[in-house]
Amino acid sequence: MTQPPSQQPPQGGFGAPQEPPQGSPQPPQSPPPSGPPQTPPPAPQSPPPGSGYPQTPGQAPGQAPGYGYPQQPGPYAQQPGPYNQQPGPYGQQPGPYDQPTQPGYGYPQQQYPGAPAPGDPGGRGSGNSPKRKPALMIGAAAVALLVIGGGIFIATSGSDDDKKPVAEKSGDAKPSSSPSVNEGNGNGDGREADDNLNAGRKEGEAKVLWLQKNDVDLPRNGSDVYGPWVVGDTVVKGMYRAISGYSVADGKQKWTLKLPADLCAAPSQPTTDGKIVIGVENGTTDKADCADLQMIDLDTGKAGWKKSVKQNGLWDMMSDISLAISGDTVTVGRTGNSNAYRVSDGKELFGKQPGNCQPFAFAGGPKLIAASSCHTDDVDNPQHQIQEIDPVTGKPRWTYRIKRGWEIDRVYSVSPLVVSLKKDKEWSILALKENGSFRSGVVSDKGDKFSPDCGTAFAIFGKSLEGCTGVAADANTFYMSTSPDSSGTARTNKVVAFDLNTGKSKWKAAAPADSMVKPLRMEGGNVLLYVEAGYSKGGGIATLAPTGGTPQMVLRHPVSTAEIESSFYDSKIVYADGRSFIASGRVSASNDEEELETKTMMAFGN
């Protein structure tokens, strides 16, 4: 499917790193001069010498590099220090946080002009309508860049009272028990799969449990889809101005919670007891901000507390927010400010941090990880640091300062901690120990190309750290799928395992014949994979042993519905209790008729 072009946010010192565009990243090379990334040269007719391999410093001007490799050691000069290690993007820790430095490795870059910028469920941006009118957005960005260039930190502080959120009753979010689900022919929203969908099913293939089509009249630009989340016997997704729960068995709608304005942010995962906090715009005009928080019980669809995050200074809320949950804490990350609330009752736990460095995004789960930006006088040479944060007090348990000029891009795993870094056209993958000290930097083998899937939605300056697929990690190994192998006639790839203690590859496992695979997470000690569907080849769920080998199919989707399965745009895959769910990441069409025919979610099971 052709993906729509995306706008690129302006470069500059807003603290949060900009989204790297989707597609295979550029290979490592010597660090380019400070400044905005340059437009890559047109692709040559045939690969030049060295294309597709780690580059050494001093690459000839205009030579087109290959794509997608964590960088090899060597492009940086030796730095002094007590550990006498080669430096890289990981930098030297100040004071009590001194950490050894190690080689740096590269950055994912645009594969072609107009490639959509990635986002994910934890802060996908306001995809339903522009966050602000384009002229206002561009004008505000230009002003902010000038102000920061003059040495003023982006978030001007307000009074203590300004920092306190406003608590309200949750009467604006209205649950509805009237389902929009019809049973019968498998062609509507939440309808059971009929004989036509399963008529061609072969022995050993899973059943199509149900298939949904869109039944919501959306704005002209369509809407991002949040989720799906599986809580017990309910699968939940949010879109536009509602969140709905459906039966995992037959797709019948169990509840719908209508929202007063556009859904604009959500964490990648709810709490262990099925609670979630979403972001809702504080109005229905183009000037509305993603500033209202709404807690929801995903099992029942009942709305809990609601709070508005009040603007803290002139430039606060200019960026989209990102949400993350760790334990009973939900964090609200954005440029120059951050807040955290207790999920169970909405109590504010902590806000803007003291000092010169402020978190702009978080990753949740078993630990709460913060990405912070420190104010500098050079907008082209940022200073980032990564921290483990106490989810109740907000106090850092440790701090790791990244080498100047590199930016925190994504968190691929919280425990063990695996972080993606970027600098202009370079990309690096950093692993830290439980105490925040350096563990390793991932170094790929010659010729391997990678492009983790972190979504395609466009966020205005905002940054979400969570939500990537194509990656997984256990205690000692990091798993990442390669980009498609273009050497043959069919698209295929492999999974590469990296030793987290050394950063070197351990083994490689090929996808099933003529198929693409991507890791989803770890399950039962194995790597859980999604095997992508092709036009005439069904997808499915497989596992891969931590020692490598051949993927073992757990759920084989029917070949007869492969065309439907492969048609979901920016698809999100969830596997739970023997069922797999595929949901579109965005719903959009050129007219109302096509919009109502758009398939939004599909379920498979035995």
C-alpha positions in Angstrom: 0.0 0.0 0.0 1.3 3.5 -0.8 1.9 5.4 2.3 1.1 9.1 2.4 4.0 11.6 2.6 4.6 13.2 5.9 5.8 16.6 7.0 9.1 16.8 8.7 9.4 18.9 11.9 11.9 21.7 12.0 15.3 20.9 13.4 16.5 22.6 16.6 16.8 22.7 20.3 13.4 21.6 21.6 15.0 19.0 23.8 13.1 16.0 22.5 14.8 14.3 19.5 12.9 14.4 16.2 11.4 11.2 14.8 13.6 9.4 12.4 11.7 8.6 9.2 10.5 5.1 8.6 12.6 2.9 6.4 16.0 1.4 6.4 18.6 3.5 8.3 21.8 4.8 6.9 25.0 3.0 7.8 27.6 4.3 10.1 30.1 6.8 8.9 32.3 9.5 10.3 30.3 12.1 12.2 29.1 14.9 9.9 29.5 18.5 10.9 26.9 19.9 13.4 23.7 21.1 11.9 20.5 19.7 10.3 20.7 16.4 8.5 21.5 16.8 4.8 19.2 15.4 2.2 20.7 12.1 1.0 21.9 12.1 -2.5 19.9 10.2 -5.2 20.4 6.5 -5.2 23.0 5.4 -7.8 22.1 3.0 -10.6 24.5 0.4 -9.1 25.9 0.3 -5.6 29.2 2.1 -5.2 32.1 0.4 -3.6 31.5 -0.1 0.1 27.7 0.4 -0.2 25.8 -1.6 2.4 28.8 -2.0 4.7 30.0 0.0 7.8 31.9 3.0 6.5 35.3 4.2 7.6 35.9 7.9 8.4 36.6 10.0 5.4 34.0 8.7 3.0 34.3 10.4 -0.4 31.8 13.3 -0.9 28.7 12.3 -2.7 29.3 8.6 -2.2 25.9 7.0 -1.4 26.0 4.8 1.6 24.0 1.6 2.2 21.4 1.2 4.9 20.7 0.1 8.4 23.7 -1.0 10.4 24.6 -0.2 13.9 28.0 1.5 13.6 31.4 -0.1 13.9 33.9 1.2 16.4 36.4 3.8 15.3 35.0 7.1 14.1 35.7 8.9 17.3 38.9 10.1 18.9 40.1 8.7 22.2 38.8 10.4 25.3 40.7 10.6 28.6 39.2 9.0 31.6 39.7 6.5 34.4 38.3 3.7 32.2 40.6 4.2 29.2 37.9 3.1 26.8 37.1 4.2 23.3 34.4 6.8 23.4 31.1 6.8 21.5 27.6 8.3 21.9 27.4 6.9 25.4 29.6 9.6 26.9 31.2 10.1 30.3 29.1 10.3 33.4 29.7 13.3 35.7 30.3 13.0 39.4 28.7 10.0 41.1 27.4 8.7 37.8 30.8 8.1 36.1 30.4 5.3 33.6 32.9 3.8 31.1 32.5 4.9 27.5 32.4 2.7 24.5 32.3 2.8 20.7 29.3 4.4 19.0 27.3 3.0 16.2 25.0 5.0 13.8 21.5 6.4 13.2 18.4 5.4 11.1 17.9 7.9 8.3 15.3 8.6 5.7 15.3 6.0 2.9 13.6 8.2 0.4 12.0 11.7 0.4 8.5 11.8 1.9 8.8 8.6 4.0 6.4 8.9 6.9 7.8 9.7 10.3 7.3 6.9 12.8 5.2 7.2 16.0 3.5 4.6 18.2 0.6 4.0 20.5 2.3 5.8 23.3 2.0 9.3 21.9 1.1 9.0 18.2 0.2 12.6 17.9 -3.2 14.0 17.0 -3.8 12.1 13.9 -7.4 13.1 13.6 -6.8 16.7 12.7 -3.8 19.0 12.8 -2.7 20.0 16.3 -2.8 23.6 15.2 -3.3 25.3 11.9 -0.2 24.8 9.8 0.7 28.5 9.6 0.4 28.8 13.4 2.4 25.6 13.9 5.2 26.7 11.7 5.2 30.2 13.0 5.3 29.1 16.6 8.1 26.7 15.8 10.2 29.4 14.1 9.7 31.7 17.1 10.7 29.0 19.5 13.8 28.2 17.6 14.9 31.8 17.6 14.2 32.1 21.4 16.2 28.9 22.1 18.9 30.0 19.8 19.2 33.1 22.0 19.8 30.9 25.0 16.3 30.8 26.6 15.1 27.4 27.7 12.0 26.3 25.9 9.8 25.8 29.0 9.6 29.2 30.8 8.6 28.5 34.3 5.3 29.6 35.8 4.2 29.8 39.4 3.8 26.8 41.6 0.1 27.1 41.3 0.3 27.0 37.5 1.9 23.5 37.8 -1.0 21.9 39.5 -3.5 20.1 37.3 -7.2 20.8 37.5 -9.3 17.9 38.8 -12.7 17.3 37.4 -15.5 14.7 37.6 -15.4 12.4 34.7 -18.9 13.2 33.4 -17.6 14.3 30.0 -16.7 10.7 29.1 -19.9 8.8 28.6 -20.1 5.0 28.5 -22.6 3.4 26.2 -23.9 -0.1 26.3 -25.6 0.0 22.9 -23.4 -2.0 20.5 -22.9 -1.3 16.9 -22.3 -4.9 16.2 -24.3 -7.1 13.9 -23.9 -10.9 13.6 -24.2 -12.9 10.5 -22.1 -12.4 7.4 -18.6 -11.4 8.6 -18.6 -8.2 6.6 -19.3 -5.6 9.3 -17.9 -4.1 12.5 -17.5 -6.9 15.0 -19.5 -9.4 13.1 -18.7 -13.1 13.4 -16.8 -14.6 10.5 -19.1 -16.5 8.2 -18.5 -19.5 6.1 -17.1 -17.4 3.3 -14.1 -16.3 5.4 -13.4 -19.9 6.5 -14.5 -21.7 3.4 -11.0 -22.0 2.0 -9.4 -22.9 5.3 -7.0 -25.9 5.1 -6.1 -28.5 7.6 -3.7 -27.1 10.2 -4.8 -23.5 9.6 -6.4 -21.3 12.2 -10.0 -20.0 12.0 -10.9 -16.5 11.2 -12.9 -15.7 14.4 -14.2 -12.4 13.2 -13.6 -9.3 11.1 -14.5 -5.7 11.7 -15.1 -2.9 9.4 -15.1 0.8 10.3 -18.5 2.2 11.4 -17.4 5.7 12.4 -17.8 8.8 10.4 -14.3 10.2 10.6 -12.8 13.6 9.8 -11.4 14.2 6.3 -7.9 13.2 7.3 -9.0 10.0 9.0 -7.9 9.0 12.5 -5.1 7.1 14.3 -6.1 3.9 16.1 -4.8 3.2 19.6 -4.3 -0.3 21.0 -5.4 -3.0 20.7 -5.1 -4.0 24.3 -6.3 -7.4 25.5 -7.8 -7.5 29.1 -9.2 -10.9 30.0 -11.9 -11.7 27.5 -12.0 -8.2 26.0 -10.0 -6.6 23.3 -10.0 -2.8 23.3 -9.1 -0.2 20.7 -9.5 3.5 20.6 -10.2 5.8 17.6 -11.3 9.4 17.1 -13.7 10.1 19.9 -14.4 6.7 21.4 -12.8 3.7 23.0 -14.6 0.4 22.5 -14.2 -3.1 24.0 -15.1 -6.3 22.0 -15.4 -9.9 22.9 -12.2 -11.8 22.0 -14.3 -14.8 21.0 -16.8 -13.3 18.5 -16.0 -9.6 18.2 -19.3 -8.4 19.6 -19.1 -5.0 21.1 -19.2 -5.2 24.9 -19.0 -1.5 25.6 -18.2 1.9 24.1 -16.9 5.0 26.0 -17.6 8.2 24.0 -15.2 11.0 24.5 -15.9 14.8 24.3 -13.0 15.4 21.9 -10.3 13.6 19.9 -8.3 10.8 21.5 -4.7 12.0 21.1 -2.4 9.8 23.2 -2.3 6.4 24.9 0.4 4.3 26.6 1.5 1.1 24.9 0.2 -1.1 27.8 -2.3 -0.7 30.6 -1.7 -1.6 34.3 -1.7 -5.2 35.2 -5.3 -4.9 36.5 -6.5 -3.4 33.2 -6.6 0.3 33.9 -5.3 2.9 31.4 -5.0 6.6 31.2 -5.5 8.2 27.8 -4.9 11.7 26.4 -7.9 13.7 25.1 -7.8 17.0 23.4 -9.2 19.9 25.5 -11.4 21.2 22.7 -12.7 20.4 19.3 -11.0 23.2 17.3 -7.6 23.2 15.6 -6.2 25.1 18.5 -7.0 22.4 21.0 -4.1 20.8 23.0 -3.7 17.2 24.0 -4.0 18.2 27.6 -6.8 16.2 29.3 -6.2 12.9 31.0 -9.0 10.3 31.3 -8.6 7.1 33.3 -10.6 4.1 32.0 -11.2 0.5 33.3 -10.7 -1.5 30.1 -12.5 -4.5 31.5 -15.8 -2.7 32.1 -15.4 0.5 30.0 -16.2 2.7 33.0 -14.5 6.1 33.1 -12.6 7.0 36.2 -10.9 10.3 37.2 -10.3 13.1 34.7 -7.7 15.8 35.0 -6.4 18.7 32.8 -2.7 19.3 32.7 -2.4 23.0 33.1 0.1 24.8 30.9 3.4 25.5 32.6 4.8 28.5 30.9 4.5 30.1 27.5 5.9 27.2 25.5 4.4 24.3 27.4 2.0 22.0 25.5 3.4 23.1 22.2 4.5 19.5 21.6 2.4 16.4 21.6 2.4 14.4 24.8 3.4 10.8 25.3 2.1 8.5 28.0 3.7 5.6 29.7 2.6 3.3 32.6 4.8 1.7 35.2 3.1 0.0 38.1 0.4 2.5 39.4 2.1 5.5 37.8 1.3 7.1 34.4 3.8 9.7 33.1 3.0 12.6 30.8 6.1 13.4 28.8 6.5 16.5 26.6 9.1 19.0 25.6 10.5 20.8 28.6 8.0 19.5 31.1 6.8 16.2 32.6 4.2 15.1 35.1 3.3 11.8 36.8 0.0 10.7 38.3 -1.3 7.7 40.2 -3.4 5.6 37.9 -5.7 4.4 40.6 -6.9 7.8 41.9 -5.3 10.6 39.8 -3.1 12.0 42.5 -0.1 14.0 41.1 3.1 12.2 42.1 5.7 14.5 40.7 6.2 17.3 38.1 8.9 19.3 36.6 12.3 18.2 37.9 14.9 20.5 39.5 18.0 21.4 37.7 19.0 22.1 34.1 17.9 18.7 32.6 14.2 17.8 32.1 12.6 14.5 31.0 10.8 14.8 27.7 9.6 11.1 27.4 9.3 7.9 29.4 9.2 4.2 28.9 7.2 2.1 31.3 6.7 -1.5 32.3 8.6 -3.2 35.1 10.8 -0.1 35.4 10.3 3.6 34.7 12.9 5.0 32.3 13.2 8.7 31.5 14.9 10.4 28.6 16.0 13.9 29.5 17.4 16.8 27.6 19.8 19.3 29.2 19.8 23.0 28.3 22.8 24.0 26.2 23.8 27.1 24.3 24.2 25.2 21.1 21.0 23.9 19.5 22.9 21.8 17.0 24.8 19.9 19.8 22.2 18.5 22.3 23.0 16.9 25.6 20.8 14.0 26.6 20.8 11.6 29.5 18.9 8.5 30.4 17.6 7.7 34.0 15.8 5.1 35.9 13.1 7.0 37.9 11.4 6.0 41.1 7.7 5.8 39.8 6.4 7.2 43.1 8.7 10.1 43.9 10.3 10.9 40.5 13.8 10.8 42.0 16.4 9.2 39.7 18.0 6.0 40.9 20.8 6.5 38.5 21.7 8.7 35.6 23.7 7.9 32.4 24.8 10.9 30.3 24.9 10.3 26.6 27.9 11.7 24.6 27.2 15.3 23.5 25.5 15.5 20.2 23.7 12.2 20.4 19.9 11.9 21.1 17.8 9.3 22.8 15.5 7.9 20.1 13.7 4.8 21.5 13.8 2.3 24.3 13.6 -1.1 22.8 13.5 -2.9 26.1 13.2 -1.6 29.7 14.5 -4.8 31.4 17.2 -5.4 30.2 17.6 -1.8 29.2 18.3 -1.5 25.4 18.2 2.1 24.0 18.3 3.4 20.4 20.4 6.6 19.9 20.7 8.9 16.9 23.0 11.6 15.6 22.2 13.1 12.3 22.5 10.1 9.9 24.0 7.8 12.5 22.3 5.2 14.6 23.4 3.4 17.7 22.0 0.7 20.1 23.2 0.9 23.7 22.7 -1.7 26.4 23.0 -0.7 30.1 23.3 -2.8 33.2 20.7 -2.8 36.0 22.7 -0.1 37.9 22.8 2.1 34.9 26.5 1.4 34.0 27.6 0.7 30.4 27.0 -2.9 29.3 27.7 -2.9 25.5 27.0 -1.3 22.2 25.5 -3.5 19.5 27.7 -4.0 16.4 26.1 -5.7 13.4 27.9 -8.0 10.9 28.8 -6.7 7.5 25.8 -6.6 5.2 23.0 -6.9 7.8 20.4 -4.2 7.6 17.7 -3.3 10.2 14.6 -1.2 10.4 12.6 -1.7 13.6 8.9 -0.9 13.2 8.0 2.0 15.5 4.8 3.1 13.7 4.1 5.8 11.1 2.1 8.5 12.8 3.5 12.0 12.8 3.9 13.8 16.2 4.7 17.5 16.5 8.1 17.7 18.3 6.8 15.1 20.7 8.6 11.8 21.4 7.4 8.4 22.5 10.0 5.9 23.6 7.8 2.9 23.6 5.9 0.7 21.1 8.5 -0.7 18.6 8.2 -4.1 17.1 10.8 -6.0 15.3 12.8 -6.1 18.5 12.8 -8.2 21.7 15.2 -8.9 24.6 15.8 -11.4 27.4 18.3 -11.2 30.2 21.4 -11.6 28.0 20.3 -11.4 24.4 18.8 -8.7 22.1 16.8 -9.9 19.1 16.2 -7.8 16.0 14.8 -8.6 12.6 16.6 -7.5 9.5 15.2 -5.4 6.6 13.8 -7.4 3.6 16.5 -9.2 1.6 16.2 -7.9 -1.9 18.6 -10.4 -3.4 15.9 -12.8 -4.4 12.4 -12.5 -6.1 10.5 -12.9 -2.8 10.6 -10.7 0.3 12.3 -12.5 3.2 14.4 -11.7 6.2 16.0 -13.1 9.3 16.3 -12.6 13.1 19.7 -11.7 14.4 20.5 -12.3 18.1 23.1 -10.1 19.8 25.0 -10.9 23.0 24.1 -8.0 25.4 27.4 -8.5 27.3 29.6 -8.0 24.2 27.3 -6.4 21.6 28.3 -9.0 19.0 25.9 -11.2 17.0 25.4 -14.7 18.3 23.4 -16.3 15.6 20.9 -15.7 12.8 17.7 -17.4 12.1 16.0 -17.3 8.7 12.3 -16.6 8.3 10.0 -19.3 6.8 10.4 -19.5 3.1 9.3 -16.4 1.1 8.1 -14.7 4.3 9.0 -11.8 6.6 9.1 -12.1 10.4 9.4 -9.6 13.2 9.8 -10.2 16.9 6.9 -9.0 19.1 8.1 -9.9 22.6 9.4 -12.7 24.7 7.1 -15.5 25.8 7.9 -18.6 27.8 11.6 -18.1 27.2 11.2 -17.9 23.4 11.0 -15.1 21.0 7.4 -14.5 19.9 7.3 -13.7 16.2 4.7 -12.4 13.7 5.0 -14.0 10.3 3.7 -11.4 7.9 1.1 -12.3 5.3 1.7 -11.9 1.7 -0.8 -11.5 -1.1 -1.1 -15.3 -1.5 0.6 -16.5 1.7 -1.1 -16.4 5.1 0.6 -14.9 8.1 0.7 -16.3 11.6 2.4 -16.5 15.0 5.6 -18.4 15.6 8.2 -18.9 18.3 12.0 -19.0 18.0 14.2 -20.6 20.6 16.7 -18.4 22.4 19.4 -20.6 20.8 18.1 -19.9 17.2 17.1 -22.5 14.7 13.9 -22.7 12.7 10.8 -20.7 13.7 8.0 -23.0 15.0 4.5 -22.0 13.9 2.0 -21.6 16.8 -0.9 -20.2 14.9 -1.0 -20.5 11.1 -3.4 -18.0 9.5 -5.4 -19.2 6.5 -4.0 -18.6 3.0 -7.5 -17.9 1.8 -7.7 -14.7 3.8 -4.1 -13.6 3.2 -5.2 -10.7 1.0 -7.4 -9.3 3.8 -4.7 -9.9 6.4 -2.0 -8.1 4.4 -4.3 -5.1 3.7 -4.2 -3.5 7.2 -2.4 -0.2 7.1 0.4 0.2 9.7 -0.9 -3.0 11.3 -0.6 -3.7 15.1 -0.3 -7.3 16.2 -1.3 -8.8 19.5 -1.2 -12.4 20.6 -2.9 -13.5 23.8 -4.3 -16.8 25.0 -4.0 -18.6 21.7 -5.6 -15.8 19.7 -4.0 -13.3 17.4 -5.5 -9.9 16.7 -4.5 -7.6 13.8 -5.6 -4.0 13.9 -5.1 -1.0 11.5 -2.9 1.7 12.9 -4.8 4.3 11.1 -8.2 4.5 9.3 -8.5 6.9 6.4 -10.2 6.9 3.0 -10.9 9.2 0.0 -14.6 9.2 0.5 -17.3 8.1 3.0 -18.2 4.9 1.2 -14.6 3.7 1.2 -14.2 4.8 4.8 -17.1 2.5 5.9 -15.6 -0.4 3.9 -12.2 -0.1 5.6 -11.3 -3.2 7.7 -10.2 -2.2 11.1 -9.5 -5.4 13.1 -9.3 -9.2 12.5 -9.0 -12.1 14.9 -7.7 -15.7 14.4 -7.8 -18.7 16.7 -8.1 -22.5 16.8 
